[in-house]
Amino acid sequence: MVIVLTLLAVFLLYLLQALYYKKLWMKGLECQILFQDHAINEGDTSCLQEIIINRKALPLTTLQVKFSVSRKLKFEEAENTATTDNNYRNDIYSVMSYEKISRSLPFTATRRGYYKIWDLDLISYDLFHSDKSIVSRDSDTAMYVYPKPVPFAKLKTPFRKMMGTILTRRASFEDPFEFRGIRPYQQYDPLKNVNWKASAKAGELMVNVHDYTASQQVTIFLNLDDDTSWRYERLFEEAIRLAASYAEFLLAEGIPVRLISNGIDAITKKELNFPAGAGVHHIRTIKEGLARLSDCSQNLSNMELSITEELYGTHSSDLYLLISYSQKKNLLQAFDQLCRQSEGSQWIAPLHKDMEFLPDRCPHAAAVRWEVSRIE
């Protein structure tokens, strides 16, 4: 009889704890998966933070935290990670009463993009591990991985040619009474703009920067359409990197930048088209848009149409930059016609070493071959 009563008591205890855990295990439990940074550059490292808080007396002897994230984020710690089409994390914790657990998961961003957390599931078991409960949660954390910056040392020759054209055109419009700031001296700066007092303090040449009485802007056409059905992934990515870096260098010099691309925003499903703007906020907007570009280079709209539309609204003070590894005749003829009205405009063609370069198709632009290796 004692044995029967004991077994009955154990069975009741088992049922009670199972019901108790089922009802209360989520009470006061908080789980956050957060990206440490809002934005980083391609190739940089960052962390994913797991924060678990148990605000009740009931301990959770086993708590599984499952979620998935893009495999383009390469985690340093492979344990608890299964990588197939994505990275699938399965972390197991024992969370005591009123305990907070924080964990950092370092990773390297191997590709530009806009990254989120998917399929966040919390799984808990009762004391006997005989019954489990699952709750799914949405995660609103996100992180941008900007295109990898192109070193200025590589881009300085075509960039300085364009800046030389801009400064030549602007010279007659500079207003010496509208002071905008001070920046480090560049080779194209006239010595009359050197601020000797600021240079002495900084230990390097510094120049005064003035506003202008006439506006001038650079429009970047980023063409991501391929000539053939073959997809050149490295050319595709290098073109995006060039657009981001060129825009950033120009904006740093106070030149308003507009960007038009036939690439598709993976979030809005629309083509990128940013009006002219300046300042830190504008470069952030451009780099975020370029980060969101879909990987697809097929079935994109014809950039020739956007360039042709520009012919009807072009201003002689504006400059144009075409970044395109496509050398389609109609595209380059349209851009060449635009360059006739805007002397000093450029075409940069990212190409592999074995690819033919056809600068004669666009004789009125400063054509630059940009060699891209076939391997990382």
C-alpha positions as CSV (number, residue, x, y, z in Angstrom):
1,M,0.0,0.0,0.0
2,V,2.9,2.4,0.9
3,I,4.5,1.7,-2.5
4,V,1.2,2.4,-4.3
5,L,0.7,5.7,-2.4
6,T,4.4,6.6,-3.1
7,L,4.0,5.9,-6.8
8,L,0.7,7.9,-6.8
9,A,2.4,10.8,-5.1
10,V,5.3,10.7,-7.6
11,F,2.8,10.6,-10.5
12,L,0.9,13.6,-9.1
13,L,4.1,15.5,-8.6
14,Y,5.1,14.7,-12.1
15,L,1.7,16.0,-13.4
16,L,1.9,19.1,-11.3
17,Q,5.4,20.1,-12.3
18,A,4.5,19.4,-16.0
19,L,1.5,21.7,-15.7
20,Y,3.4,24.2,-13.7
21,Y,6.2,24.4,-16.3
22,K,3.8,24.5,-19.2
23,K,1.9,27.4,-17.7
24,L,4.8,29.5,-16.2
25,W,8.0,28.8,-18.1
26,M,7.6,31.8,-20.4
27,K,6.5,34.2,-17.6
28,G,9.2,36.8,-17.0
29,L,11.4,35.2,-19.6
30,E,13.1,37.5,-22.2
31,C,15.3,36.6,-25.0
32,Q,16.9,39.0,-27.4
33,I,19.1,38.4,-30.4
34,L,20.8,41.6,-31.4
35,F,23.4,42.7,-33.9
36,Q,26.1,44.7,-32.1
37,D,26.4,47.2,-35.0
38,H,23.9,48.9,-37.2
39,A,26.4,48.8,-40.1
40,I,29.8,47.5,-40.9
41,N,31.9,47.2,-44.1
42,E,32.2,44.0,-46.1
43,G,35.1,42.0,-44.6
44,D,34.8,43.5,-41.1
45,T,34.0,41.6,-37.9
46,S,31.2,42.2,-35.5
47,C,29.1,40.3,-32.9
48,L,25.7,38.8,-32.5
49,Q,24.5,39.2,-28.9
50,E,22.3,36.7,-27.2
51,I,20.7,38.1,-24.0
52,I,18.5,35.9,-21.8
53,I,16.8,37.2,-18.7
54,N,14.7,35.1,-16.3
55,R,12.7,37.3,-14.0
56,K,11.1,34.7,-11.9
57,A,11.9,32.1,-9.2
58,L,11.2,29.2,-11.5
59,P,14.5,28.0,-13.0
60,L,14.8,26.7,-16.5
61,T,17.1,23.7,-16.4
62,T,17.2,23.5,-20.2
63,L,16.5,26.3,-22.6
64,Q,17.2,25.9,-26.3
65,V,17.5,29.1,-28.4
66,K,17.2,28.3,-32.1
67,F,17.5,30.8,-34.9
68,S,18.9,31.2,-38.4
69,V,20.9,33.9,-40.1
70,S,22.6,34.2,-43.5
71,R,25.6,32.0,-44.1
72,K,27.4,35.1,-45.5
73,L,28.0,35.9,-41.9
74,K,30.8,33.5,-40.9
75,F,30.9,32.7,-37.2
76,E,34.3,32.2,-35.5
77,E,32.8,29.5,-33.3
78,A,31.4,26.6,-35.4
79,E,30.0,24.8,-32.4
80,N,26.2,24.7,-32.3
81,T,26.1,26.0,-35.9
82,A,24.8,24.0,-38.8
83,T,25.6,25.6,-42.2
84,T,23.6,24.7,-45.3
85,D,21.6,27.3,-47.2
86,N,21.9,29.4,-44.0
87,N,23.5,29.3,-40.6
88,Y,21.3,27.5,-38.1
89,R,22.2,28.1,-34.5
90,N,21.1,25.9,-31.6
91,D,22.4,27.2,-28.3
92,I,21.5,25.4,-25.0
93,Y,21.4,27.2,-21.6
94,S,20.5,26.5,-18.0
95,V,18.9,29.6,-16.7
96,M,18.5,29.9,-12.9
97,S,16.1,32.0,-10.9
98,Y,16.4,35.8,-11.6
99,E,19.5,35.2,-13.8
100,K,20.7,37.2,-16.8
101,I,22.9,35.5,-19.4
102,S,24.8,37.4,-22.1
103,R,26.8,35.9,-24.8
104,S,28.6,37.3,-27.8
105,L,29.0,35.4,-31.1
106,P,31.8,37.0,-33.2
107,F,31.4,36.7,-37.0
108,T,33.0,38.1,-40.2
109,A,30.8,39.6,-42.9
110,T,32.0,38.0,-46.1
111,R,29.5,39.8,-48.4
112,R,27.6,43.1,-48.5
113,G,23.9,42.8,-47.7
114,Y,21.0,43.5,-45.3
115,Y,20.9,40.9,-42.7
116,K,18.1,39.8,-40.3
117,I,17.4,37.0,-37.8
118,W,14.9,34.4,-38.9
119,D,12.9,31.6,-37.1
120,L,13.7,32.5,-33.5
121,D,12.4,29.6,-31.4
122,L,12.6,29.1,-27.6
123,I,12.3,25.5,-26.4
124,S,12.1,24.5,-22.8
125,Y,11.6,21.2,-21.0
126,D,10.0,20.2,-17.7
127,L,12.1,18.8,-14.7
128,F,11.9,15.3,-16.1
129,H,12.6,16.3,-19.7
130,S,9.6,14.4,-20.8
131,D,7.6,17.3,-22.2
132,K,8.8,20.3,-24.2
133,S,7.2,23.6,-25.0
134,I,8.0,25.8,-28.0
135,V,7.4,29.5,-28.5
136,S,8.3,31.4,-31.7
137,R,9.4,35.0,-31.5
138,D,9.9,37.7,-34.1
139,S,13.3,39.5,-34.1
140,D,13.4,43.0,-35.4
141,T,17.2,43.4,-35.3
142,A,19.0,44.1,-38.6
143,M,22.4,45.0,-39.8
144,Y,23.8,46.5,-43.0
145,V,27.0,45.3,-44.5
146,Y,28.2,48.1,-46.8
147,P,30.2,47.3,-50.0
148,K,33.9,46.9,-49.4
149,P,35.6,50.3,-49.7
150,V,38.0,50.8,-52.6
151,P,41.3,52.2,-51.3
152,F,41.8,55.8,-52.3
153,A,45.3,54.9,-53.5
154,K,43.7,52.8,-56.3
155,L,41.0,55.2,-57.2
156,K,42.9,58.5,-56.9
157,T,43.9,58.9,-60.5
158,P,40.4,58.9,-62.1
159,F,39.0,60.7,-59.0
160,R,41.5,63.5,-59.2
161,K,40.8,64.0,-62.9
162,M,37.2,64.5,-62.1
163,M,37.9,66.7,-59.1
164,G,40.2,68.8,-61.4
165,T,37.4,69.3,-63.8
166,I,35.0,70.2,-61.0
167,L,37.5,72.7,-59.4
168,T,38.2,74.3,-62.8
169,R,34.5,74.8,-63.4
170,R,33.8,76.1,-59.9
171,A,36.7,78.4,-59.7
172,S,34.8,81.4,-61.0
173,F,31.8,80.6,-58.7
174,E,33.6,80.2,-55.3
175,D,32.5,82.7,-52.7
176,P,35.4,83.6,-50.4
177,F,33.0,85.0,-47.9
178,E,31.0,81.8,-47.4
179,F,33.4,79.7,-45.2
180,R,32.3,76.0,-44.9
181,G,35.1,74.4,-43.0
182,I,38.7,73.1,-43.0
183,R,40.0,69.8,-44.4
184,P,43.4,68.2,-45.2
185,Y,45.3,69.5,-48.2
186,Q,45.0,67.6,-51.5
187,Q,47.3,67.8,-54.5
188,Y,44.7,69.6,-56.6
189,D,44.2,72.4,-54.0
190,P,45.7,75.9,-54.8
191,L,48.2,77.2,-52.2
192,K,46.1,80.3,-51.7
193,N,43.5,78.2,-49.8
194,V,46.0,76.9,-47.3
195,N,45.1,77.9,-43.7
196,W,48.6,78.2,-42.2
197,K,47.4,78.7,-38.6
198,A,45.3,75.5,-38.7
199,S,48.2,73.7,-40.5
200,A,50.6,74.6,-37.7
201,K,48.2,73.2,-35.1
202,A,47.4,70.0,-37.1
203,G,51.0,69.3,-38.1
204,E,49.9,68.9,-41.8
205,L,48.7,71.2,-44.5
206,M,45.0,72.2,-44.0
207,V,42.9,74.2,-46.5
208,N,39.9,76.4,-46.2
209,V,36.7,75.1,-47.8
210,H,34.2,77.6,-49.2
211,D,30.7,77.3,-50.4
212,Y,29.8,78.2,-54.0
213,T,27.4,80.5,-55.6
214,A,26.5,78.0,-58.3
215,S,25.5,74.4,-57.7
216,Q,27.2,71.5,-59.3
217,Q,26.6,67.8,-58.9
218,V,27.8,64.4,-60.1
219,T,25.4,61.8,-61.3
220,I,26.5,58.2,-61.0
221,F,25.0,55.7,-63.4
222,L,25.5,52.2,-62.0
223,N,24.8,49.7,-64.7
224,L,24.6,46.1,-63.5
225,D,23.2,44.4,-66.6
226,D,25.4,41.7,-68.2
227,D,26.2,41.6,-71.9
228,T,25.5,37.9,-71.9
229,S,23.6,35.3,-70.0
230,W,26.7,34.5,-68.0
231,R,26.9,36.1,-64.6
232,Y,30.1,37.8,-63.6
233,E,29.7,37.9,-59.9
234,R,33.0,39.6,-59.1
235,L,32.5,42.3,-61.7
236,F,29.0,42.8,-60.3
237,E,30.3,43.3,-56.8
238,E,33.2,45.5,-57.8
239,A,30.9,47.8,-59.7
240,I,28.9,48.3,-56.6
241,R,32.0,48.9,-54.5
242,L,33.2,51.5,-57.0
243,A,29.9,53.4,-56.8
244,A,29.9,53.4,-53.0
245,S,33.6,54.6,-52.8
246,Y,33.3,57.2,-55.5
247,A,30.2,58.6,-53.9
248,E,31.8,58.8,-50.5
249,F,35.0,60.5,-51.8
250,L,32.9,63.1,-53.7
251,L,30.6,63.8,-50.8
252,A,33.7,64.2,-48.5
253,E,34.7,67.1,-50.9
254,G,31.3,68.7,-50.6
255,I,30.1,67.6,-54.1
256,P,26.4,66.7,-54.2
257,V,25.9,63.2,-55.6
258,R,23.0,61.5,-57.3
259,L,22.9,57.8,-58.0
260,I,20.8,56.0,-60.6
261,S,21.0,52.2,-61.0
262,N,19.1,49.4,-62.7
263,G,19.9,47.1,-59.8
264,I,17.0,46.0,-57.8
265,D,16.6,46.8,-54.1
266,A,16.0,43.4,-52.4
267,I,13.6,45.0,-49.9
268,T,11.5,47.5,-52.0
269,K,11.8,45.4,-55.2
270,K,12.4,48.7,-57.1
271,E,15.4,50.1,-58.9
272,L,17.8,52.4,-56.9
273,N,17.3,56.1,-57.6
274,F,18.6,58.6,-55.1
275,P,18.3,62.3,-55.8
276,A,21.2,64.6,-55.4
277,G,22.2,65.2,-51.8
278,A,25.2,66.0,-49.6
279,G,26.5,65.3,-46.1
280,V,27.0,62.2,-43.9
281,H,23.3,61.3,-44.0
282,H,23.3,61.1,-47.8
283,I,26.3,58.8,-48.0
284,R,24.7,56.6,-45.4
285,T,21.5,56.4,-47.5
286,I,23.5,55.5,-50.6
287,K,25.6,52.8,-49.0
288,E,22.5,51.3,-47.4
289,G,20.8,51.2,-50.7
290,L,23.8,49.6,-52.4
291,A,24.0,47.0,-49.6
292,R,20.4,46.0,-50.3
293,L,20.9,45.4,-54.0
294,S,19.8,42.0,-55.1
295,D,22.5,39.6,-56.3
296,C,20.7,39.1,-59.6
297,S,22.3,40.7,-62.7
298,Q,19.8,39.2,-65.2
299,N,16.7,40.7,-66.7
300,L,17.5,44.2,-65.5
301,S,16.1,47.2,-67.3
302,N,18.1,49.0,-70.0
303,M,20.3,51.7,-68.4
304,E,20.4,53.4,-71.9
305,L,16.8,54.7,-71.2
306,S,17.8,56.4,-68.0
307,I,20.8,58.0,-69.7
308,T,18.7,59.2,-72.7
309,E,16.2,60.8,-70.3
310,E,19.1,62.8,-68.8
311,L,19.9,64.4,-72.1
312,Y,16.7,66.5,-71.9
313,G,17.5,67.9,-68.4
314,T,21.3,68.0,-68.4
315,H,23.1,71.1,-67.1
316,S,26.5,72.1,-68.4
317,S,27.9,72.4,-64.9
318,D,27.0,68.7,-64.0
319,L,29.3,65.8,-64.5
320,Y,28.4,62.2,-65.1
321,L,30.1,58.9,-64.1
322,L,29.1,55.6,-65.7
323,I,30.2,52.4,-63.9
324,S,29.5,49.5,-66.2
325,Y,31.3,46.3,-67.2
326,S,28.7,46.0,-70.0
327,Q,30.1,47.5,-73.2
328,K,26.9,47.4,-75.3
329,K,27.1,49.7,-78.2
330,N,23.8,51.5,-77.7
331,L,24.5,52.0,-74.0
332,L,27.9,53.6,-74.6
333,Q,26.6,55.7,-77.6
334,A,23.9,57.2,-75.3
335,F,26.4,58.0,-72.6
336,D,28.8,59.4,-75.2
337,Q,26.1,61.8,-76.3
338,L,25.6,62.9,-72.7
339,C,29.4,63.4,-72.3
340,R,29.4,65.8,-75.3
341,Q,27.3,68.2,-73.2
342,S,29.4,67.6,-70.1
343,E,33.1,67.5,-70.8
344,G,35.1,65.7,-68.1
345,S,32.6,62.9,-67.4
346,Q,33.9,59.4,-67.0
347,W,33.2,55.8,-67.7
348,I,34.8,53.1,-65.5
349,A,34.7,49.6,-66.8
350,P,35.4,46.8,-64.3
351,L,36.8,44.0,-66.4
352,H,38.8,40.8,-66.0
353,K,42.3,40.8,-67.4
354,D,41.3,38.6,-70.4
355,M,38.3,40.8,-71.4
356,E,38.5,43.2,-74.3
357,F,38.1,46.9,-73.5
358,L,36.3,49.1,-76.1
359,P,36.9,52.8,-75.2
360,D,36.3,53.9,-78.8
361,R,32.6,53.3,-78.2
362,C,32.6,56.3,-75.9
363,P,35.3,58.7,-77.1
364,H,34.0,61.8,-75.3
365,A,34.3,60.2,-71.8
366,A,37.5,59.7,-69.9
367,A,37.4,55.9,-70.2
368,V,39.1,53.9,-67.5
369,R,39.7,50.1,-67.5
370,W,39.4,48.8,-63.9
371,E,41.0,45.4,-63.7
372,V,39.3,42.8,-61.5
373,S,40.9,39.5,-60.5
374,R,38.9,36.3,-61.1
375,I,39.8,35.0,-57.6
376,E,39.3,36.6,-54.2
